[in-house]
Amino acid sequence: MTIPAGYAEVTPRQRMEPPEAYTVSVIMPARRTEKYIEKALKSIYDQSWLPKAGWEMLVGVDDCPGTLRELESMSLPNTRVFYFDVNVGPYIIRNTLVEKTKYDNILFFDSDDTACPDLIKAAASTRAAGPVRFRYMDHSDTCAHGIFHVSKAVFSELGGFQPWLCAADTEFHRRAAYHGIMGTPILDRAYFRRSRRPDSLTNDKTTGMDSSYRNALRDQMALTIRDKRIEPVTAPCRKILPA
């Protein structure tokens, strides 16, 4: 993939080699991202390092025929595509697809973002007890909450995400930290973020950063993080690809 002028490819600061036995399942919810998902997926397929022991991609299409049509036209190595007939939001999709994964590590990635070539290698090379977050290239000092790597054991210990339309990733990190499961940021820039698109959860009037819905969830977090493990909410879905 092409890195824009002025940016260097991500290099993990912690130089440990990835363990040979490392495996990873990449989970990508998708809704109204038919313009972006091919580049998002290709940025994962074209990583500089993919684990020989095993990797897979799980895409959850959230009641969006346009995104599904785009996926049906693509080559999708090591990828399973699931379709949710009802719009349930990205966090219920993540909870649902974690239960369908084959491997011991989970990387959550968004269908409108683009990974830098060393993202998976950086995740695999970083020894951390809790979630590993990545700094994105649009902002030099920001590690967004939604793109992160975590062991399936830790995810299960916490029970997954709240069934909210937005902000459940922030709640997950805060709940983990509240109970002593500390995350690790990777400070090298690791991916490009397209949060500026007007229909993203970050910018939508209902779920945007200044929306009353998101503000109410921020207040609610002070209570929800006190319970270490939540009962995960999942939803029915159909495996579409491979047929």
Summary of the structure (lengths in Angstrom):
residues: 243
radius of gyration: 16.8
end to end distance: 28.8
largest distance: 46.8
contacts: 781
relative contact order: 0.19
helix: 26%
strand: 22%
